[in-house]
Amino acid sequence: MEDKRTSDSRRLTLLVLRAQAGDRGAIDRLLAEHQSDIFGYLLKMLSDHSDAEDALQATLLQAVRKLRFLKNPIVFRAWMFRIASRVAFRMMKSRRRNLELSNLAATEEIPDHEISDGDSDELIKQIPDWLDRLSPKGRDAVILHYLKGFTTEQVAEILDIPLSTAKSRISYALVCIRKWIEPQKEES
């Protein structure tokens, strides 16, 4: 008796192979199954709903165009996240360039948040703000690893970086977040 993971893996592989053979229904199902997860990732990366929608469309379009070049159908999900990551980084780079061209401040001012009762729920509510404060590369690695459940090896593959770099980005991001948490723990 095969387990659910093996069954899902086989189903995904067959769906990818059918899509690569030109089956429009298979392509539509693949994109529909992964769309919401990719959108959530892009929204966390870009912190703007409209930008995340644009990035999702660019990701899906690129995936359809390049699907025939995917050699190993089993890595489809990671491959989609890799495409989304590259699209998001291009958008952030473009956004940064546009800000510089229009003489706006290069960095956003981060509002101070106070914790009134020291409740851990308040700390949890600040996680999105702390993610926004991380560098894009650190934020990307943390989101993929902790929020999307990829292993550090998969994060390295998705971001097309060495494993040691993926580990150091995650580690450095956690050090930063801990530094931001400490003063608030002391206040409460």
N, C-alpha and C positions, 0 to 999 in steps of 0.2 A: 504494500500500500504506500503510495507516494504522499509526501506531506504537501501542505498548501504552498509552501515556498517553491518547491520543485515544480508543482503544477502551474503556478503563476509564471515562473521562469520559462517554462516550455510554451505557455500561451503567448507570452510577450515575444519570445523568439519567433514563433510562427507568424504572429501579427507583423513583426518587423520584416520578415522575409516576404510576406504577401505584399506589404507596402512597397518594398524595394522592387517587387515585380510589377508594380504599377496599379495595384488594387486601391482605388480611391476610398472605398469603404474602410479598408484597413488603415490607410493614412489618417482618415478622419477620426477613427477610434483611438489610434495612438496619440494623436494630438489632444483629443478630448480627455483622455485618461490622465495626461500629464500637465494639462494647461493650468489647473488651479494650483498645483504644487509649485510649478515654475513661476506663476504670477506672485504667489506669496513670497517666494525667494526674492524676486525682483523688487517687490514693494519694500521689503526689508532693506535691500541694498540701496535703492534709489530714494526712499523716503518720500515719494511723491506718486500719488495714484495715477495721474495722467502719464508721467514718465514711465511708470511700471507697465501701463497698458501699451504704450508705444514700444517699449522694449520687448514685451511679450509678443506683439505682432511681428517684430523684426526677428525674434528668436524662432517663432513658428515658421516663418517664411524661409529663413535660412536652413532650418531643419528639413523642410520639404525639399529644398533645392539640393541639399547635400546628403540626403538619406541614402542614395545609391552608393555613396562612398564609405558608408559605415561597414567595416569589415566583420565586426563581432556583434551580432544582434543582442547578445546578453547584456552589453554595456549601454544600451540605448538610453536608459534613465540618466546615467552619469554623463553621457555624451550630450544630452539635452541641457543639463546643468552647465556643462562647459560652454556651450554656445551662449546660454543666457548670461553667464558670467562675463564673457567677452563683450557681449552687447552692452551690458551694464557698465563695464569699465569704459567702453568707448563713449557712452552717454555722459558719464561723470567727467571724463576728460574734456569732452565738448562743452559741458556746462561750465567747467572751471575756466576754459579758454574764453568762453563768452563773458564770464564775470570779469576776467582780467581786461578784456577789450572794452567793456563798458565802464571801467574804472570803479567797479564795486569792490567792496571788501572781499579779500580772498577767502576769509573764513567767516563762518556764521558765529554770532555770539551765542554762547550756550547759557540758557537761563539757569539761575541758581534754584535748586529745589531743596526745600527744607522738609524734614520729617518731624511731624509734630509729636507723635507718640512712640516713635521707635519701632513701630509695628513692621514686621517683615513684609507684610503686604505692600507697604509703601516702598520698600526697597525693590520689590518685584515690579511695581509699576514703573520704576525708573529704568528698567533694563532697556527698553527701546531708546531712551535718551542716551544711555551709555553706549549702546551700539552705534548710534549716530555720531558719537564723539570719536569713535575709533577711526583709524585710517581705513580707506576703502579696502585695502588688501587684508588687513586684520579682520575687519567686519565680515568680509566675504568668507574667510576661513572659519570664523566662529559660527556664522549662520549655517554654513554647510555642515559643520561637525556637530554642533549642539542642537540646532533647531531642525535641521533636515536629516540628521542621523547618519551621515556618512562617516566612515572610518577616516583616520588621518591619511591612510594610503589612498583612499578614494578622493579625498580632498586634494591631495597632491596631483592625482591624475586629472581631475576636473579642471584644476587651475593651471595644469601643465607646468608644475614646478617640482623641484626635488622634494622628497619626503621630509628631509631635515628642515627645509624652508617652511613647509606646511606646519610642522610641529612648532617651529620657532614663532611663526605668526600667531598661532593659537595661544602659545604660552605668553608671548608679549601682550596680547590683547587681554588675557586674563589678569596679568599683573596690573595693567592699566585700570581695569574694572575694579580690582581689589583696592587700588589706591583711592578710587572715587568713593568706594563704599566706606572705608575706614573713618573719614571725618564725620560721616553721617551717623555711624554707629556711636561715635563718641558724643555727638550732640544729643542722642536720645537716651 
